[in-house]
Amino acid sequence: MKQQRKGLNRDFNSVARFERHGAIGERQEKEIGVQTIRAGDIVGEHTVMFCGAGERIELTHRAMSRDNFAKGVVRAVKWVPGKPAGIYTMKEVLGI
């Protein structure tokens, strides 16, 4: 399945770069960088960065425990009985 990054009209599978493996310097112009960090007691931290020369905007979500994730699972388990087989999103589970 090819995913298009709508705002940039790029095929994600072609431009995504996961980790750098020793690469230094600037990314290629069309690359979309994706990093994963698993460390210590981090249970859920997600940051989206929009970076330009000399500046960046960051949007971060930090979960201090897994309680909210568990509440979402319980809500989904209660919602799914009687639904036909398929793939659903949390938007459907939450009714938004």
N, CA, C and O atoms as a CHARMM CRD file, in Angstrom:
* protein
*
  384
    1    1 MET  N      0.84700  -1.17600   0.00000 PROA 1      0.00000
    2    1 MET  CA     0.00000   0.00000   0.00000 PROA 1      0.00000
    3    1 MET  C      0.89300   1.23900   0.00000 PROA 1      0.00000
    4    1 MET  O      1.73900   1.39500   0.88000 PROA 1      0.00000
    5    2 LYS  N      0.71200   2.09300  -0.95400 PROA 2      0.00000
    6    2 LYS  CA     1.48700   3.33100  -1.02000 PROA 2      0.00000
    7    2 LYS  C      0.71900   4.43600  -0.32300 PROA 2      0.00000
    8    2 LYS  O     -0.44200   4.70600  -0.62900 PROA 2      0.00000
    9    3 GLN  N      1.39700   5.06700   0.62200 PROA 3      0.00000
   10    3 GLN  CA     0.79500   6.17500   1.33500 PROA 3      0.00000
   11    3 GLN  C      1.39300   7.46100   0.79100 PROA 3      0.00000
   12    3 GLN  O      2.61200   7.58600   0.67700 PROA 3      0.00000
   13    4 GLN  N      0.54700   8.40300   0.45800 PROA 4      0.00000
   14    4 GLN  CA     1.01900   9.70300  -0.01500 PROA 4      0.00000
   15    4 GLN  C      0.99400  10.68900   1.13900 PROA 4      0.00000
   16    4 GLN  O      0.00700  10.75700   1.87200 PROA 4      0.00000
   17    5 ARG  N      2.03900  11.43500   1.30900 PROA 5      0.00000
   18    5 ARG  CA     2.04700  12.53600   2.26400 PROA 5      0.00000
   19    5 ARG  C      1.38100  13.68300   1.52600 PROA 5      0.00000
   20    5 ARG  O      2.01100  14.34700   0.70200 PROA 5      0.00000
   21    6 LYS  N      0.11300  13.91800   1.81900 PROA 6      0.00000
   22    6 LYS  CA    -0.71900  14.83500   1.03700 PROA 6      0.00000
   23    6 LYS  C     -0.12500  16.23100   0.91200 PROA 6      0.00000
   24    6 LYS  O     -0.12400  16.80300  -0.17900 PROA 6      0.00000
   25    7 GLY  N      0.38000  16.78800   2.00400 PROA 7      0.00000
   26    7 GLY  CA     0.90700  18.14100   1.96200 PROA 7      0.00000
   27    7 GLY  C      2.13900  18.27300   1.09400 PROA 7      0.00000
   28    7 GLY  O      2.40500  19.34400   0.54900 PROA 7      0.00000
   29    8 LEU  N      2.88900  17.20100   0.96100 PROA 8      0.00000
   30    8 LEU  CA     4.13500  17.24000   0.20000 PROA 8      0.00000
   31    8 LEU  C      4.06900  16.43500  -1.08500 PROA 8      0.00000
   32    8 LEU  O      4.99000  16.49200  -1.90000 PROA 8      0.00000
   33    9 ASN  N      2.97900  15.67800  -1.27700 PROA 9      0.00000
   34    9 ASN  CA     2.81100  14.82500  -2.45700 PROA 9      0.00000
   35    9 ASN  C      4.01900  13.89500  -2.64000 PROA 9      0.00000
   36    9 ASN  O      4.59800  13.80500  -3.72300 PROA 9      0.00000
   37   10 ARG  N      4.38100  13.20800  -1.54700 PROA 10     0.00000
   38   10 ARG  CA     5.50000  12.27700  -1.58200 PROA 10     0.00000
   39   10 ARG  C      5.03900  10.89300  -1.16300 PROA 10     0.00000
   40   10 ARG  O      4.18500  10.75400  -0.28700 PROA 10     0.00000
   41   11 ASP  N      5.60100   9.87300  -1.78600 PROA 11     0.00000
   42   11 ASP  CA     5.34100   8.49000  -1.40100 PROA 11     0.00000
   43   11 ASP  C      6.16000   8.20500  -0.14800 PROA 11     0.00000
   44   11 ASP  O      7.39000   8.17000  -0.19700 PROA 11     0.00000
   45   12 PHE  N      5.47400   8.00200   0.97600 PROA 12     0.00000
   46   12 PHE  CA     6.13800   7.82500   2.26300 PROA 12     0.00000
   47   12 PHE  C      7.17000   6.70400   2.22800 PROA 12     0.00000
   48   12 PHE  O      8.26200   6.85900   2.77500 PROA 12     0.00000
   49   13 ASN  N      6.84700   5.59400   1.60300 PROA 13     0.00000
   50   13 ASN  CA     7.77000   4.45900   1.56200 PROA 13     0.00000
   51   13 ASN  C      9.06400   4.80000   0.82800 PROA 13     0.00000
   52   13 ASN  O     10.08900   4.16200   1.06700 PROA 13     0.00000
   53   14 SER  N      9.03600   5.77400  -0.04400 PROA 14     0.00000
   54   14 SER  CA    10.22700   6.16900  -0.79700 PROA 14     0.00000
   55   14 SER  C     11.07700   7.20500  -0.06300 PROA 14     0.00000
   56   14 SER  O     12.29000   7.25600  -0.26300 PROA 14     0.00000
   57   15 VAL  N     10.45600   8.03300   0.78800 PROA 15     0.00000
   58   15 VAL  CA    11.19100   9.14000   1.40700 PROA 15     0.00000
   59   15 VAL  C     11.40100   8.98800   2.91500 PROA 15     0.00000
   60   15 VAL  O     12.16400   9.75300   3.50600 PROA 15     0.00000
   61   16 ALA  N     10.74100   8.01700   3.54500 PROA 16     0.00000
   62   16 ALA  CA    10.91400   7.82400   4.99100 PROA 16     0.00000
   63   16 ALA  C     12.30700   7.30000   5.28700 PROA 16     0.00000
   64   16 ALA  O     12.79600   6.39300   4.61200 PROA 16     0.00000
   65   17 ARG  N     12.94800   7.87800   6.30400 PROA 17     0.00000
   66   17 ARG  CA    14.25500   7.42400   6.75500 PROA 17     0.00000
   67   17 ARG  C     14.15300   7.15000   8.24200 PROA 17     0.00000
   68   17 ARG  O     13.95100   8.06200   9.04300 PROA 17     0.00000
   69   18 PHE  N     14.29700   5.87600   8.60300 PROA 18     0.00000
   70   18 PHE  CA    14.21600   5.44100   9.98500 PROA 18     0.00000
   71   18 PHE  C     15.62400   5.33800  10.55100 PROA 18     0.00000
   72   18 PHE  O     16.42200   4.51600  10.10000 PROA 18     0.00000
   73   19 GLU  N     15.92500   6.16300  11.52900 PROA 19     0.00000
   74   19 GLU  CA    17.23700   6.24700  12.15900 PROA 19     0.00000
   75   19 GLU  C     18.28900   6.72000  11.16600 PROA 19     0.00000
   76   19 GLU  O     18.01800   6.85600   9.97200 PROA 19     0.00000
   77   20 ARG  N     19.47700   6.96600  11.66700 PROA 20     0.00000
   78   20 ARG  CA    20.50700   7.54300  10.80900 PROA 20     0.00000
   79   20 ARG  C     21.71900   6.63000  10.63400 PROA 20     0.00000
   80   20 ARG  O     22.49000   6.82100   9.69300 PROA 20     0.00000
   81   21 HSD  N     21.90800   5.65000  11.50600 PROA 21     0.00000
   82   21 HSD  CA    23.01800   4.69700  11.39600 PROA 21     0.00000
   83   21 HSD  C     24.34700   5.37100  11.06100 PROA 21     0.00000
   84   21 HSD  O     25.02000   4.98900  10.10300 PROA 21     0.00000
   85   22 GLY  N     24.71800   6.37000  11.85100 PROA 22     0.00000
   86   22 GLY  CA    26.00300   7.03900  11.67600 PROA 22     0.00000
   87   22 GLY  C     26.02900   8.15000  10.64900 PROA 22     0.00000
   88   22 GLY  O     27.05700   8.80900  10.49200 PROA 22     0.00000
   89   23 ALA  N     24.94000   8.37900   9.95000 PROA 23     0.00000
   90   23 ALA  CA    24.90700   9.46400   8.95700 PROA 23     0.00000
   91   23 ALA  C     24.97200  10.80200   9.67900 PROA 23     0.00000
   92   23 ALA  O     24.30100  10.99100  10.69400 PROA 23     0.00000
   93   24 ILE  N     25.76200  11.71700   9.17600 PROA 24     0.00000
   94   24 ILE  CA    25.85200  13.04700   9.77000 PROA 24     0.00000
   95   24 ILE  C     25.47200  14.08600   8.72400 PROA 24     0.00000
   96   24 ILE  O     25.42100  13.79200   7.53000 PROA 24     0.00000
   97   25 GLY  N     25.21200  15.28700   9.18000 PROA 25     0.00000
   98   25 GLY  CA    24.86200  16.36000   8.25700 PROA 25     0.00000
   99   25 GLY  C     23.36800  16.41800   7.99100 PROA 25     0.00000
  100   25 GLY  O     22.57700  15.71000   8.61500 PROA 25     0.00000
  101   26 GLU  N     23.00800  17.26400   7.06600 PROA 26     0.00000
  102   26 GLU  CA    21.59600  17.47200   6.73300 PROA 26     0.00000
  103   26 GLU  C     21.00100  16.25900   6.03600 PROA 26     0.00000
  104   26 GLU  O     21.70200  15.47900   5.39000 PROA 26     0.00000
  105   27 ARG  N     19.70500  16.12400   6.18500 PROA 27     0.00000
  106   27 ARG  CA    18.97500  15.08500   5.46000 PROA 27     0.00000
  107   27 ARG  C     18.86000  15.50800   3.99500 PROA 27     0.00000
  108   27 ARG  O     19.03000  16.67700   3.64700 PROA 27     0.00000
  109   28 GLN  N     18.56700  14.52300   3.15500 PROA 28     0.00000
  110   28 GLN  CA    18.25700  14.83200   1.76300 PROA 28     0.00000
  111   28 GLN  C     16.99200  15.68700   1.74600 PROA 28     0.00000
  112   28 GLN  O     16.16500  15.58900   2.65300 PROA 28     0.00000
  113   29 GLU  N     16.84100  16.51000   0.74000 PROA 29     0.00000
  114   29 GLU  CA    15.76000  17.49200   0.69400 PROA 29     0.00000
  115   29 GLU  C     14.36800  16.89000   0.89000 PROA 29     0.00000
  116   29 GLU  O     13.54200  17.49100   1.57700 PROA 29     0.00000
  117   30 LYS  N     14.08500  15.73500   0.31400 PROA 30     0.00000
  118   30 LYS  CA    12.72700  15.19000   0.36300 PROA 30     0.00000
  119   30 LYS  C     12.51600  14.15700   1.46400 PROA 30     0.00000
  120   30 LYS  O     11.41300  13.62900   1.60100 PROA 30     0.00000
  121   31 GLU  N     13.53900  13.86000   2.24600 PROA 31     0.00000
  122   31 GLU  CA    13.40900  12.85000   3.29000 PROA 31     0.00000
  123   31 GLU  C     12.44200  13.28300   4.38000 PROA 31     0.00000
  124   31 GLU  O     12.32600  14.46700   4.69600 PROA 31     0.00000
  125   32 ILE  N     11.75000  12.30100   4.94900 PROA 32     0.00000
  126   32 ILE  CA    10.93100  12.49000   6.13600 PROA 32     0.00000
  127   32 ILE  C     11.54700  11.59400   7.20200 PROA 32     0.00000
  128   32 ILE  O     11.50500  10.36800   7.09600 PROA 32     0.00000
  129   33 GLY  N     12.12200  12.21600   8.23400 PROA 33     0.00000
  130   33 GLY  CA    12.81500  11.45700   9.27600 PROA 33     0.00000
  131   33 GLY  C     11.86200  10.92400  10.31900 PROA 33     0.00000
  132   33 GLY  O     10.94400  11.62300  10.74900 PROA 33     0.00000
  133   34 VAL  N     12.08100   9.66700  10.73500 PROA 34     0.00000
  134   34 VAL  CA    11.29100   9.01900  11.77500 PROA 34     0.00000
  135   34 VAL  C     12.27000   8.38900  12.75400 PROA 34     0.00000
  136   34 VAL  O     13.14000   7.61800  12.35000 PROA 34     0.00000
  137   35 GLN  N     12.13700   8.71000  14.04200 PROA 35     0.00000
  138   35 GLN  CA    13.01600   8.16900  15.06600 PROA 35     0.00000
  139   35 GLN  C     12.19500   7.48100  16.13800 PROA 35     0.00000
  140   35 GLN  O     11.06800   7.89000  16.41600 PROA 35     0.00000
  141   36 THR  N     12.74800   6.44100  16.74200 PROA 36     0.00000
  142   36 THR  CA    12.11300   5.71900  17.83200 PROA 36     0.00000
  143   36 THR  C     13.08300   5.64100  18.99400 PROA 36     0.00000
  144   36 THR  O     14.25100   5.29500  18.82200 PROA 36     0.00000
  145   37 ILE  N     12.59000   5.96500  20.17600 PROA 37     0.00000
  146   37 ILE  CA    13.40500   5.86300  21.38200 PROA 37     0.00000
  147   37 ILE  C     12.63900   5.03900  22.40400 PROA 37     0.00000
  148   37 ILE  O     11.49700   5.35200  22.74000 PROA 37     0.00000
  149   38 ARG  N     13.27400   3.98800  22.89300 PROA 38     0.00000
  150   38 ARG  CA    12.73600   3.17900  23.99100 PROA 38     0.00000
  151   38 ARG  C     13.77300   3.24700  25.09700 PROA 38     0.00000
  152   38 ARG  O     14.89600   2.76900  24.93700 PROA 38     0.00000
  153   39 ALA  N     13.39300   3.84500  26.22300 PROA 39     0.00000
  154   39 ALA  CA    14.38900   4.00000  27.28100 PROA 39     0.00000
  155   39 ALA  C     13.71400   4.16200  28.63700 PROA 39     0.00000
  156   39 ALA  O     12.61200   4.69900  28.74400 PROA 39     0.00000
  157   40 GLY  N     14.39500   3.68900  29.65500 PROA 40     0.00000
  158   40 GLY  CA    13.96500   3.89900  31.03700 PROA 40     0.00000
  159   40 GLY  C     12.49600   3.64500  31.27400 PROA 40     0.00000
  160   40 GLY  O     11.96200   2.59700  30.91400 PROA 40     0.00000
  161   41 ASP  N     11.84900   4.62700  31.88900 PROA 41     0.00000
  162   41 ASP  CA    10.42600   4.47700  32.22100 PROA 41     0.00000
  163   41 ASP  C      9.51200   5.25900  31.28500 PROA 41     0.00000
  164   41 ASP  O      8.39400   5.60600  31.66400 PROA 41     0.00000
  165   42 ILE  N      9.97400   5.54000  30.06600 PROA 42     0.00000
  166   42 ILE  CA     9.12900   6.22100  29.07800 PROA 42     0.00000
  167   42 ILE  C      8.05200   5.23900  28.62400 PROA 42     0.00000
  168   42 ILE  O      8.35700   4.20600  28.02600 PROA 42     0.00000
  169   43 VAL  N      6.78800   5.56500  28.91000 PROA 43     0.00000
  170   43 VAL  CA     5.70000   4.66300  28.51300 PROA 43     0.00000
  171   43 VAL  C      4.97700   5.13800  27.26500 PROA 43     0.00000
  172   43 VAL  O      4.35500   4.33400  26.57000 PROA 43     0.00000
  173   44 GLY  N      5.04500   6.39500  26.97600 PROA 44     0.00000
  174   44 GLY  CA     4.39900   6.91400  25.77600 PROA 44     0.00000
  175   44 GLY  C      4.74000   8.37300  25.59500 PROA 44     0.00000
  176   44 GLY  O      4.16700   9.23500  26.26100 PROA 44     0.00000
  177   45 GLU  N      5.65500   8.65400  24.71300 PROA 45     0.00000
  178   45 GLU  CA     6.03100  10.03400  24.42300 PROA 45     0.00000
  179   45 GLU  C      6.14000  10.17800  22.91400 PROA 45     0.00000
  180   45 GLU  O      6.88600   9.44900  22.26000 PROA 45     0.00000
  181   46 HSD  N      5.39400  11.11900  22.37500 PROA 46     0.00000
  182   46 HSD  CA     5.34300  11.31100  20.93200 PROA 46     0.00000
  183   46 HSD  C      5.54200  12.78700  20.62500 PROA 46     0.00000
  184   46 HSD  O      4.84700  13.63800  21.17900 PROA 46     0.00000
  185   47 THR  N      6.48000  13.09000  19.75000 PROA 47     0.00000
  186   47 THR  CA     6.75000  14.46800  19.36800 PROA 47     0.00000
  187   47 THR  C      6.76300  14.57300  17.85100 PROA 47     0.00000
  188   47 THR  O      7.42400  13.79100  17.16800 PROA 47     0.00000
  189   48 VAL  N      6.03800  15.53400  17.34200 PROA 48     0.00000
  190   48 VAL  CA     6.07800  15.86200  15.92500 PROA 48     0.00000
  191   48 VAL  C      6.81900  17.18400  15.81700 PROA 48     0.00000
  192   48 VAL  O      6.48500  18.14900  16.50300 PROA 48     0.00000
  193   49 MET  N      7.82800  17.22400  14.95300 PROA 49     0.00000
  194   49 MET  CA     8.60200  18.45600  14.76900 PROA 49     0.00000
  195   49 MET  C      8.49500  18.93100  13.32800 PROA 49     0.00000
  196   49 MET  O      8.61000  18.14600  12.38600 PROA 49     0.00000
  197   50 PHE  N      8.27700  20.20300  13.18000 PROA 50     0.00000
  198   50 PHE  CA     8.29100  20.85800  11.88500 PROA 50     0.00000
  199   50 PHE  C      9.49700  21.79000  11.91600 PROA 50     0.00000
  200   50 PHE  O      9.48100  22.80900  12.60700 PROA 50     0.00000
  201   51 CYS  N     10.54300  21.44100  11.16700 PROA 51     0.00000
  202   51 CYS  CA    11.82100  22.14100  11.28500 PROA 51     0.00000
  203   51 CYS  C     12.16600  22.90500  10.01400 PROA 51     0.00000
  204   51 CYS  O     11.95000  22.43300   8.89800 PROA 51     0.00000
  205   52 GLY  N     12.69000  24.05700  10.21500 PROA 52     0.00000
  206   52 GLY  CA    13.23200  24.86300   9.13500 PROA 52     0.00000
  207   52 GLY  C     14.61200  25.32600   9.54500 PROA 52     0.00000
  208   52 GLY  O     15.07300  25.00100  10.63900 PROA 52     0.00000
  209   53 ALA  N     15.26500  26.06500   8.70500 PROA 53     0.00000
  210   53 ALA  CA    16.59700  26.57500   9.02500 PROA 53     0.00000
  211   53 ALA  C     16.50500  27.51300  10.22500 PROA 53     0.00000
  212   53 ALA  O     15.84800  28.55200  10.14800 PROA 53     0.00000
  213   54 GLY  N     17.14900  27.16200  11.31900 PROA 54     0.00000
  214   54 GLY  CA    17.19800  28.01800  12.49400 PROA 54     0.00000
  215   54 GLY  C     15.95200  28.05700  13.35400 PROA 54     0.00000
  216   54 GLY  O     15.86400  28.89400  14.25200 PROA 54     0.00000
  217   55 GLU  N     14.98300  27.18100  13.11500 PROA 55     0.00000
  218   55 GLU  CA    13.77200  27.19400  13.93000 PROA 55     0.00000
  219   55 GLU  C     13.03700  25.86500  13.84300 PROA 55     0.00000
  220   55 GLU  O     13.24000  25.09200  12.90700 PROA 55     0.00000
  221   56 ARG  N     12.17900  25.60700  14.83100 PROA 56     0.00000
  222   56 ARG  CA    11.33500  24.41900  14.79000 PROA 56     0.00000
  223   56 ARG  C     10.11100  24.63000  15.66700 PROA 56     0.00000
  224   56 ARG  O     10.14000  25.38000  16.64300 PROA 56     0.00000
  225   57 ILE  N      9.04100  23.95000  15.29200 PROA 57     0.00000
  226   57 ILE  CA     7.81100  23.90100  16.07700 PROA 57     0.00000
  227   57 ILE  C      7.66400  22.45800  16.53200 PROA 57     0.00000
  228   57 ILE  O      7.79100  21.53400  15.72800 PROA 57     0.00000
  229   58 GLU  N      7.39400  22.25900  17.82800 PROA 58     0.00000
  230   58 GLU  CA     7.23200  20.91400  18.36300 PROA 58     0.00000
  231   58 GLU  C      5.85700  20.77100  19.00500 PROA 58     0.00000
  232   58 GLU  O      5.38100  21.67400  19.69200 PROA 58     0.00000
  233   59 LEU  N      5.23400  19.63400  18.77200 PROA 59     0.00000
  234   59 LEU  CA     3.98600  19.27100  19.42800 PROA 59     0.00000
  235   59 LEU  C      4.25400  17.93800  20.11600 PROA 59     0.00000
  236   59 LEU  O      4.58200  16.95200  19.45600 PROA 59     0.00000
  237   60 THR  N      4.11600  17.90300  21.45100 PROA 60     0.00000
  238   60 THR  CA     4.47700  16.70400  22.21700 PROA 60     0.00000
  239   60 THR  C      3.31500  16.22200  23.07000 PROA 60     0.00000
  240   60 THR  O      2.59200  17.01800  23.67000 PROA 60     0.00000
  241   61 HSD  N      3.14900  14.90700  23.11500 PROA 61     0.00000
  242   61 HSD  CA     2.21200  14.24800  24.02500 PROA 61     0.00000
  243   61 HSD  C      3.03300  13.31500  24.90000 PROA 61     0.00000
  244   61 HSD  O      3.83000  12.53000  24.38700 PROA 61     0.00000
  245   62 ARG  N      2.84700  13.39100  26.23100 PROA 62     0.00000
  246   62 ARG  CA     3.54800  12.51200  27.16000 PROA 62     0.00000
  247   62 ARG  C      2.54000  11.79300  28.03300 PROA 62     0.00000
  248   62 ARG  O      1.72100  12.42200  28.70400 PROA 62     0.00000
  249   63 ALA  N      2.60500  10.47200  28.01900 PROA 63     0.00000
  250   63 ALA  CA     1.79300   9.66000  28.92100 PROA 63     0.00000
  251   63 ALA  C      2.68700   9.22800  30.07300 PROA 63     0.00000
  252   63 ALA  O      3.76300   8.67100  29.85300 PROA 63     0.00000
  253   64 MET  N      2.24800   9.48200  31.29100 PROA 64     0.00000
  254   64 MET  CA     3.05400   9.14300  32.46600 PROA 64     0.00000
  255   64 MET  C      2.80100   7.72500  32.95500 PROA 64     0.00000
  256   64 MET  O      3.56700   7.18700  33.75400 PROA 64     0.00000
  257   65 SER  N      1.71900   7.12300  32.46900 PROA 65     0.00000
  258   65 SER  CA     1.43200   5.72300  32.79200 PROA 65     0.00000
  259   65 SER  C      0.65600   5.13400  31.62400 PROA 65     0.00000
  260   65 SER  O      0.27300   5.84800  30.69700 PROA 65     0.00000
  261   66 ARG  N      0.42900   3.84600  31.67400 PROA 66     0.00000
  262   66 ARG  CA    -0.32200   3.17700  30.60800 PROA 66     0.00000
  263   66 ARG  C     -1.82300   3.13700  30.88700 PROA 66     0.00000
  264   66 ARG  O     -2.57300   2.51400  30.13700 PROA 66     0.00000
  265   67 ASP  N     -2.26500   3.79200  31.95400 PROA 67     0.00000
  266   67 ASP  CA    -3.67500   3.74600  32.35100 PROA 67     0.00000
  267   67 ASP  C     -4.61700   4.20600  31.24300 PROA 67     0.00000
  268   67 ASP  O     -5.63200   3.55500  30.99400 PROA 67     0.00000
  269   68 ASN  N     -4.30300   5.31100  30.57600 PROA 68     0.00000
  270   68 ASN  CA    -5.19700   5.80700  29.52600 PROA 68     0.00000
  271   68 ASN  C     -5.24200   4.86400  28.33000 PROA 68     0.00000
  272   68 ASN  O     -6.28600   4.71900  27.69400 PROA 68     0.00000
  273   69 PHE  N     -4.12000   4.22300  28.02000 PROA 69     0.00000
  274   69 PHE  CA    -4.11400   3.24100  26.93400 PROA 69     0.00000
  275   69 PHE  C     -5.03100   2.07400  27.29400 PROA 69     0.00000
  276   69 PHE  O     -5.79000   1.58700  26.45700 PROA 69     0.00000
  277   70 ALA  N     -4.95000   1.63200  28.55100 PROA 70     0.00000
  278   70 ALA  CA    -5.78800   0.51900  29.01500 PROA 70     0.00000
  279   70 ALA  C     -7.26900   0.89500  28.96600 PROA 70     0.00000
  280   70 ALA  O     -8.10400   0.06800  28.60100 PROA 70     0.00000
  281   71 LYS  N     -7.60200   2.14100  29.33100 PROA 71     0.00000
  282   71 LYS  CA    -8.99200   2.59700  29.26600 PROA 71     0.00000
  283   71 LYS  C     -9.50800   2.55700  27.82500 PROA 71     0.00000
  284   71 LYS  O    -10.66400   2.20800  27.58700 PROA 71     0.00000
  285   72 GLY  N     -8.65100   2.91400  26.87100 PROA 72     0.00000
  286   72 GLY  CA    -9.03900   2.85500  25.45900 PROA 72     0.00000
  287   72 GLY  C     -9.29500   1.42700  25.00400 PROA 72     0.00000
  288   72 GLY  O    -10.22500   1.17100  24.24000 PROA 72     0.00000
  289   73 VAL  N     -8.47700   0.50300  25.47200 PROA 73     0.00000
  290   73 VAL  CA    -8.66700  -0.91300  25.12400 PROA 73     0.00000
  291   73 VAL  C     -9.98400  -1.41600  25.68800 PROA 73     0.00000
  292   73 VAL  O    -10.74000  -2.09200  24.98900 PROA 73     0.00000
  293   74 VAL  N    -10.26900  -1.09500  26.94600 PROA 74     0.00000
  294   74 VAL  CA   -11.52600  -1.53500  27.57000 PROA 74     0.00000
  295   74 VAL  C    -12.71500  -0.96100  26.80500 PROA 74     0.00000
  296   74 VAL  O    -13.69100  -1.66700  26.55300 PROA 74     0.00000
  297   75 ARG  N    -12.63700   0.30400  26.43900 PROA 75     0.00000
  298   75 ARG  CA   -13.73800   0.92500  25.68400 PROA 75     0.00000
  299   75 ARG  C    -13.93700   0.22900  24.33600 PROA 75     0.00000
  300   75 ARG  O    -15.07200  -0.01400  23.92600 PROA 75     0.00000
  301   76 ALA  N    -12.84500  -0.09200  23.65100 PROA 76     0.00000
  302   76 ALA  CA   -12.93200  -0.77000  22.35300 PROA 76     0.00000
  303   76 ALA  C    -13.50800  -2.17100  22.50800 PROA 76     0.00000
  304   76 ALA  O    -14.31300  -2.60600  21.68500 PROA 76     0.00000
  305   77 VAL  N    -13.10600  -2.87300  23.54800 PROA 77     0.00000
  306   77 VAL  CA   -13.61400  -4.23900  23.78400 PROA 77     0.00000
  307   77 VAL  C    -15.11000  -4.20800  24.04300 PROA 77     0.00000
  308   77 VAL  O    -15.82900  -5.10800  23.61000 PROA 77     0.00000
  309   78 LYS  N    -15.58800  -3.19500  24.73600 PROA 78     0.00000
  310   78 LYS  CA   -17.03100  -3.06900  24.99500 PROA 78     0.00000
  311   78 LYS  C    -17.78700  -2.66200  23.73600 PROA 78     0.00000
  312   78 LYS  O    -18.95500  -3.01800  23.57900 PROA 78     0.00000
  313   79 TRP  N    -17.14700  -1.92900  22.84300 PROA 79     0.00000
  314   79 TRP  CA   -17.79500  -1.40400  21.63800 PROA 79     0.00000
  315   79 TRP  C    -17.91900  -2.45300  20.54000 PROA 79     0.00000
  316   79 TRP  O    -18.90700  -2.44200  19.80500 PROA 79     0.00000
  317   80 VAL  N    -16.96300  -3.34800  20.40300 PROA 80     0.00000
  318   80 VAL  CA   -16.85400  -4.21400  19.23100 PROA 80     0.00000
  319   80 VAL  C    -17.89500  -5.34300  19.12100 PROA 80     0.00000
  320   80 VAL  O    -18.18900  -5.75500  17.99800 PROA 80     0.00000
  321   81 PRO  N    -18.46600  -5.86500  20.20900 PROA 81     0.00000
  322   81 PRO  CA   -19.42900  -6.97000  20.02700 PROA 81     0.00000
  323   81 PRO  C    -20.56400  -6.60300  19.07200 PROA 81     0.00000
  324   81 PRO  O    -21.15800  -5.53000  19.17400 PROA 81     0.00000
  325   82 GLY  N    -20.85000  -7.50500  18.15500 PROA 82     0.00000
  326   82 GLY  CA   -21.91800  -7.30100  17.18900 PROA 82     0.00000
  327   82 GLY  C    -21.49200  -6.59100  15.91700 PROA 82     0.00000
  328   82 GLY  O    -22.27600  -6.50000  14.97200 PROA 82     0.00000
  329   83 LYS  N    -20.27700  -6.08900  15.87200 PROA 83     0.00000
  330   83 LYS  CA   -19.78900  -5.42100  14.66000 PROA 83     0.00000
  331   83 LYS  C    -19.30900  -6.46800  13.66800 PROA 83     0.00000
  332   83 LYS  O    -18.74700  -7.48600  14.07300 PROA 83     0.00000
  333   84 PRO  N    -19.52000  -6.24000  12.37800 PROA 84     0.00000
  334   84 PRO  CA   -19.02000  -7.19100  11.38200 PROA 84     0.00000
  335   84 PRO  C    -17.49000  -7.18300  11.35300 PROA 84     0.00000
  336   84 PRO  O    -16.86000  -6.20000  11.74300 PROA 84     0.00000
  337   85 ALA  N    -16.90500  -8.27500  10.89200 PROA 85     0.00000
  338   85 ALA  CA   -15.44600  -8.35900  10.78300 PROA 85     0.00000
  339   85 ALA  C    -14.93900  -7.20800   9.93300 PROA 85     0.00000
  340   85 ALA  O    -15.55900  -6.84900   8.93200 PROA 85     0.00000
  341   86 GLY  N    -13.82700  -6.63700  10.32400 PROA 86     0.00000
  342   86 GLY  CA   -13.25600  -5.51900   9.57300 PROA 86     0.00000
  343   86 GLY  C    -12.20500  -4.80000  10.37900 PROA 86     0.00000
  344   86 GLY  O    -11.86000  -5.21300  11.48600 PROA 86     0.00000
  345   87 ILE  N    -11.70600  -3.73400   9.82400 PROA 87     0.00000
  346   87 ILE  CA   -10.71700  -2.89400  10.49000 PROA 87     0.00000
  347   87 ILE  C    -11.41100  -1.60200  10.88900 PROA 87     0.00000
  348   87 ILE  O    -12.03000  -0.93600  10.05900 PROA 87     0.00000
  349   88 TYR  N    -11.30400  -1.25500  12.15100 PROA 88     0.00000
  350   88 TYR  CA   -11.94300  -0.06400  12.68400 PROA 88     0.00000
  351   88 TYR  C    -10.88800   0.87600  13.26000 PROA 88     0.00000
  352   88 TYR  O     -9.78300   0.44900  13.59600 PROA 88     0.00000
  353   89 THR  N    -11.23100   2.14300  13.36900 PROA 89     0.00000
  354   89 THR  CA   -10.32900   3.12400  13.96900 PROA 89     0.00000
  355   89 THR  C    -10.87900   3.54200  15.33300 PROA 89     0.00000
  356   89 THR  O    -12.04300   3.29400  15.64900 PROA 89     0.00000
  357   90 MET  N    -10.03200   4.17300  16.12500 PROA 90     0.00000
  358   90 MET  CA   -10.49900   4.67800  17.41700 PROA 90     0.00000
  359   90 MET  C    -11.52700   5.79000  17.23700 PROA 90     0.00000
  360   90 MET  O    -12.33800   6.02400  18.13300 PROA 90     0.00000
  361   91 LYS  N    -11.50900   6.47500  16.10700 PROA 91     0.00000
  362   91 LYS  CA   -12.53700   7.48900  15.85700 PROA 91     0.00000
  363   91 LYS  C    -13.91500   6.82500  15.84500 PROA 91     0.00000
  364   91 LYS  O    -14.88300   7.39300  16.35200 PROA 91     0.00000
  365   92 GLU  N    -14.00400   5.63200  15.27000 PROA 92     0.00000
  366   92 GLU  CA   -15.27600   4.92100  15.23600 PROA 92     0.00000
  367   92 GLU  C    -15.66100   4.44900  16.65200 PROA 92     0.00000
  368   92 GLU  O    -16.81800   4.55800  17.05800 PROA 92     0.00000
  369   93 VAL  N    -14.69000   3.93500  17.37600 PROA 93     0.00000
  370   93 VAL  CA   -14.94500   3.47700  18.74700 PROA 93     0.00000
  371   93 VAL  C    -15.43700   4.64800  19.61000 PROA 93     0.00000
  372   93 VAL  O    -16.35500   4.48800  20.41400 PROA 93     0.00000
  373   94 LEU  N    -14.82700   5.81200  19.43700 PROA 94     0.00000
  374   94 LEU  CA   -15.17100   6.97900  20.25000 PROA 94     0.00000
  375   94 LEU  C    -16.37400   7.75500  19.71300 PROA 94     0.00000
  376   94 LEU  O    -16.89200   8.64600  20.38600 PROA 94     0.00000
  377   95 GLY  N    -16.81700   7.41700  18.49700 PROA 95     0.00000
  378   95 GLY  CA   -17.96300   8.10000  17.90500 PROA 95     0.00000
  379   95 GLY  C    -17.64100   9.52000  17.46700 PROA 95     0.00000
  380   95 GLY  O    -18.49400  10.40400  17.55600 PROA 95     0.00000
  381   96 ILE  N    -16.41500   9.75100  16.99100 PROA 96     0.00000
  382   96 ILE  CA   -16.04700  11.09800  16.54100 PROA 96     0.00000
  383   96 ILE  C    -15.68900  11.10400  15.06600 PROA 96     0.00000
  384   96 ILE  O    -15.35400  12.15300  14.51600 PROA 96     0.00000
